[in-house]
Amino acid sequence: MSDVLTAEEIAGHFSAMDDSVNLINATVADDTEALDMFGSAAEVKLMVTRNTDHLEIQAAKDWYSESSNNKSSYDAAVAAGKAYVAG
């Protein structure tokens, strides 16, 4: 199996990262729906942590650093997610 990803595979990773950004940002803005879905603040914080971890893991990959994509939304979501979990 090759470690070199196709442009389509990289786009898929960025799409999944965008999903994490949207979920983190929506939860930080208003966690009412997430609380209803997950049942407790602790479970919502675990979900946010999973998504921030996902972004950080992907950001450590070569394809991520080699991409010319704007990465500010990923950095901002990680910071917002961590602040939410800490708060």
Steps between C-alpha positions, in 0.01 A plus 500: 500500500636838400543784747443750220141619494310601191353848469158341546607332826648824630179684411308235696718559805447875478125443463498290818700771674245758386228285658693508829543878476127546438407273790741666742394851399129419520543342843706789635245751369201315649535160662127447561458252214818313594386476862166358386676252272774386740314537828764671712761773492771240559395305189488818291850588617618151397350552155671837464827345617472222240451759230785725613723191524399408144605843375833485683578150376428599140701823537806291586486318165733589212215547253352763732818706535573466129155626402448861401151494655426775749528335841380782724154347554657177629731685741212716622272199553767318701548807720125548543444131572773489761367814667149351504623176660707693757208730584 
